[in-house]
Amino acid sequence: MIRALIAWGPAATWATVLFLLSEFRGFTPNVWFAVHDKLVHLLLYGVLGATLSWAKRMSDRSVSHWALLSLGLAYGVVDELHQRFVPNRVSSVDDLVADAIGLVIGYVVMLLVWNVVGRFRTQPSR
């Protein structure tokens, strides 16, 4: 139970943060945000991708990478659909594309980090 919480807790927590950000209605976009909107989506979903990669590493590894990436993408779709019903929010395919790219980048970066950490752990000391 504790191991599952450690594995999946970060992804569940971050998904909750993303939902709460999508629910935020009082947002008035400024010039900075208009220019950097896709970067914000990329970064936010990059964190989701990293937490899903963490979950794979820390839990049962029989879950495929594709299944986890599909789960993250499905969450992005639901998030964009949810925004259609939130006043002052806009749902967009461009945002979903940025979410998907960020998801994959975050997932792969975390895999690379695990790979590097694993190499340092297995090197014999001199």
C-alpha positions in Angstrom: 0.0 0.0 0.0 2.7 2.5 1.0 4.8 1.5 -2.1 1.8 2.2 -4.4 1.2 5.5 -2.7 4.9 6.5 -3.2 4.7 5.3 -6.8 1.4 6.8 -7.9 1.0 9.6 -5.4 3.0 12.2 -7.4 1.1 11.5 -10.6 -2.3 11.7 -8.8 -1.3 14.8 -7.0 -0.1 16.5 -10.2 -3.3 15.5 -12.0 -5.3 17.2 -9.2 -3.2 20.3 -9.6 -3.8 20.3 -13.3 -7.5 19.9 -12.7 -7.6 22.8 -10.3 -5.6 25.0 -12.7 -8.2 24.2 -15.4 -11.0 25.1 -13.0 -9.6 28.5 -12.3 -12.0 31.0 -13.8 -10.7 34.4 -12.8 -7.8 34.3 -15.1 -7.3 37.3 -17.5 -4.6 36.4 -20.0 -1.9 39.1 -20.4 0.6 39.6 -23.2 3.2 37.3 -21.6 0.8 34.5 -21.2 -0.5 34.8 -24.8 3.0 34.4 -26.1 4.0 31.6 -23.7 0.7 29.7 -23.4 2.0 26.6 -25.3 5.2 26.6 -23.3 3.2 26.6 -20.1 1.1 23.7 -21.3 4.3 21.9 -22.3 5.9 22.4 -18.9 2.8 21.5 -16.9 2.3 18.2 -18.9 6.0 17.6 -18.8 5.7 17.3 -15.0 2.8 14.8 -15.5 4.9 12.8 -17.9 7.8 12.7 -15.4 5.5 11.6 -12.6 4.0 8.8 -14.8 7.6 7.7 -15.5 8.3 7.8 -11.8 5.2 5.6 -11.2 6.4 3.0 -13.7 9.8 2.9 -12.1 8.5 2.6 -8.5 5.7 0.2 -9.1 4.9 -2.9 -11.1 6.9 -2.6 -14.3 4.5 -4.7 -16.3 2.6 -1.5 -17.2 3.8 -0.5 -20.6 5.2 2.9 -21.5 2.5 3.2 -24.2 -0.2 2.5 -21.6 1.1 5.2 -19.3 1.6 7.7 -22.2 -1.9 6.9 -23.4 -3.2 7.5 -19.8 -1.5 10.9 -19.7 -2.8 11.8 -23.2 -6.4 10.8 -22.2 -6.1 13.0 -19.2 -5.1 15.9 -21.5 -8.1 15.3 -23.6 -10.4 15.2 -20.6 -8.7 18.4 -19.3 -9.3 20.2 -22.6 -12.9 19.0 -22.7 -13.4 20.1 -19.1 -12.2 23.6 -20.0 -15.0 24.0 -22.5 -17.4 24.2 -19.6 -15.4 26.6 -17.4 -16.2 30.3 -17.9 -13.4 32.4 -19.4 -11.5 29.2 -20.4 -10.9 28.0 -24.0 -10.4 24.4 -25.2 -8.0 24.0 -28.0 -6.4 21.3 -30.1 -3.2 23.4 -30.1 -3.2 23.2 -26.3 -3.7 19.4 -26.5 -0.8 19.1 -28.9 1.4 21.1 -26.5 0.2 18.9 -23.6 1.1 15.7 -25.6 4.6 17.0 -26.5 5.3 18.0 -22.9 4.0 14.7 -21.6 6.4 12.7 -23.9 9.3 15.0 -23.1 8.8 14.8 -19.4 8.4 11.0 -19.6 11.5 10.5 -21.7 13.6 12.9 -19.6 12.7 11.0 -16.4 13.6 7.7 -18.1 17.0 9.2 -19.1 17.5 10.4 -15.5 16.8 6.9 -14.2 19.2 5.4 -16.7 22.0 7.8 -15.7 21.3 7.2 -12.0 21.4 3.5 -12.6 24.8 3.7 -14.3 26.3 5.6 -11.4 24.9 3.0 -9.0 26.3 0.1 -10.9 29.8 1.4 -11.5 32.4 -0.2 -9.3 34.3 2.1 -7.0 38.0 2.6 -7.6 
